[in-house]
Structures are given as structure tokens and as C-alpha cells.
Amino acid sequence: MNALSRSATLLTAGINLATWLLARAVNMPEPLLQHTGVYVFAQVQAAENRVDKSLCPMPLLRQIQSFFRRPLG
């Protein structure tokens, strides 16, 4: 086993352990936790793609501010 495959194996084991620990902490099945993570990643990616292509994140900031200014109820 070379160093590259050994480090890849350790990385995979670490990710599996972290997923297992997080799933137990939030009392969710591991597959549901993984799919939820994929969904959240896709939503964040879509939000980033909607933001103006310049380096200014103002449209996203305005959306967040308007969300918190809405009245409850």
C-alpha cells in the first residue's frame, strides 16, 4: 500500500466516522443526513449562482435582510 492510497483510506474513514457521529448527535439515520447535506449544498450553490457575477454579494445580503424584517405570524 503506497502513501497516497493509505491517506485516501484514512480520509474516507475519517469522513465516515464524522458522519456517524453527527448522525447520532442529531438522531438521524446516516443516509438521510448525507442526502440532507447534498440538498443544502445544492441550495447554497444555486444561491451563489443567482448572485451578481461581480464580487459584490449585495443581492443575497438584501434577501437575508428582508427575510428577517418580515413580521412574524
C-alpha positions, 0 to 999 in steps of 0.5 A: 500500500503506497502513501497516497492510497493509505491517506485516501483510506484514512480520509474516507474513514475519517469522513465516515466516522464524522458522519456517524457521529453527527448522525447520532448527535442529531438522531438521524439515520446516516443516509438521510443526513448525507442526502440532507447535506447534498440538498443544502449544498445544492441550495447554497450553490444555486444561491451563489449562482443567482448572485451578481457575477461581480464580487459584490454579494449585495443581492443575497445580503438584501434577501437575508435582510428582508427575510428577517424584517418580515413580521412574524405570524 
